[in-house]
Amino acid sequence: MERILSKWQCFLNEYTDIKLKSKSSLLISLIVAIAGLVLTIIVLSMPERLPGT
């Protein structure tokens, strides 16, 4: 878990302007990013449920 958080912090420092120091904020940001990715995949896999299509 520590390795995942340290890699996530390196990714955030390199590709974004977000500076997170505490482990809890790093963990929350990682969970939010994973949840957003999963929701995006689910929505894209069900185009018939999208409004206006």
C-alpha positions in Angstrom: 0.0 0.0 0.0 2.9 2.4 0.8 4.4 1.7 -2.6 1.1 2.5 -4.4 0.7 5.7 -2.5 4.3 6.8 -3.2 3.9 6.0 -6.9 0.6 8.0 -6.9 2.3 10.9 -5.2 5.1 10.9 -7.8 2.5 10.7 -10.6 0.5 13.7 -9.1 3.7 15.7 -8.6 4.9 15.1 -12.2 1.7 15.5 -14.2 -0.5 17.9 -12.1 -0.1 21.0 -9.9 -1.7 19.1 -7.0 0.5 18.9 -3.9 -0.8 16.4 -1.4 1.3 15.7 1.7 -0.8 13.6 4.0 -1.4 9.9 3.4 -5.2 10.3 3.9 -5.5 12.9 1.2 -3.4 10.8 -1.1 -5.6 7.8 -0.4 -8.8 9.8 -1.0 -7.5 11.2 -4.3 -6.5 7.7 -5.5 -9.9 6.3 -4.6 -11.7 9.2 -6.3 -9.5 8.7 -9.4 -10.2 5.0 -9.6 -14.0 5.5 -9.0 -14.1 8.1 -11.8 -12.3 5.7 -14.1 -14.7 2.9 -13.3 -17.8 5.0 -13.7 -16.5 6.3 -17.1 -15.9 2.7 -18.3 -19.4 1.7 -17.1 -21.1 4.7 -18.9 -19.1 4.1 -22.1 -20.0 0.4 -22.1 -23.8 1.2 -22.0 -24.4 3.8 -24.7 -28.1 3.0 -24.8 -28.5 4.5 -21.3 -27.0 7.8 -22.2 -29.6 10.6 -22.7 -30.0 11.9 -26.2 -28.6 8.9 -28.0 
